[in-house]
Amino acid sequence: QVQLVESGGGLVQPGDSLRLSCAASGIMVVTSHMNWFRQAPGKEREFVGRILNGGAGTEYADSVKGRFTISRDYAKNTAYLQMNNLQPEDTGIYYCSVFFRGRQYWGQGTQVTVSS
């Protein structure tokens, strides 16, 4: 019954900001490592970053460090990906993901397009 639902994607110009949401059910974000991935056209899915459970912090891919920030709201059981200074190479489908009982679960993805 694990379900992840991403939202917040859209079409923006270079330099703009966007915040993606990942609403979770069947798991608790407070006890989970919440991951973000993205997949550009013609490329493999790549790791963007994750927020660890408790107070362990966050990790990011080098390509997004300093621009993207992952956070969570325990009360809403939702993880977030704040994306600043977006560039065309950030274009792709963004997915949240979590491991639970030996399985990796994925949301349906939300499209982010950065173009002039």
N, C-alpha and C positions, 0 to 999 in steps of 0.2 A: 504493500500500500504506500510505498514511498513515491512521492510525486514532487517534482521541481518545475516551477513555471517562471520563465524569464519574461521580462517586459522592459520597456523603456528605450528600445532601439529606434532608429530613424535616420533621416538624411540630414547631414550637417555639412558645413563648410570647414576647411582647414582652420585650426585654431579654436574651434568651438568646443564646448563641453557637453557631456551627456552622462546621465546616471542610469545604470541598469539595475533592475531588481531581480531577485531570485526568491520567490515565495515557496517555502518548503512545507510539506505535510508528510506524516509518517516517520519523520526524524526530527530531532531537535538541533537547531544550529548551535546552541550553546555547548553541546557535547560532540560536535562534528567539525571536521576540517572541511570547510567550504571552498571549492575550487572553481576557478573560471578558466575556460578555454575559448579559443576562437579558431575559425576555419575560413581562410580566404579562398576565392575561386581557384581551382586547379592546384591547391596546396593541401597538405595534410593538416589535421587539427593540431594546434600548438597550445602549449601551456601559457597562460597569462599570469596567474597568480593564485594564491590561496590565503585564507585566514585560518589559523589554527584554533583549536578549541581552548577554552579558558583564556588565560592571559599570555599565551605563548607567542603571539605576534603574527606577522604577515610575511609572505615571500612573494617576489615578483620576478618575471622574466626581465632580462636586461633591456629589452626593447621598449618596455613600458615604465621602468623605474623613474620616479620623479614626476610622472604624469598621471598614473593610475593609482587609485587607493581603494582597498577592499575594507568593508566594515560590515557590521551586522546589528540587527535590532532583535534582542531576545524576545521582547514582548510580542513582536509581530512575526517571530520565527522566520525572518527574512535576511538574506545577505545582499550586499550592494557592491557594485563596481562603479566608482566615480572615475570618469575618464575626462581628463583635461588636455588641452592643446592637441586635439585629435588631428591626425594626418592621414592622407590617402592610404598609406600602407596599413592603417588600422582597420580598413574595411574588411568585413567578414560577418559570418554568423557567430554570435557569442553564446556560449553554453555555460551553465553552471552544472556542477557535478559533486557527488558525495559518495563515499564508500560506506556501506552498511551491510553487516552480516555476510561478508565475503563477496559482495557484488558492488559494482559501480553503477550508479544511477545518473541519468542525464535528463536535463530539461529538453524542451522542444527547440530551443534556440530563439534568439531575437536578432534581426538583421540590423547591422550598423553600416552605413554608407557615408564615406567622407569624400566629398567632391566639390570642386569649384563650379 
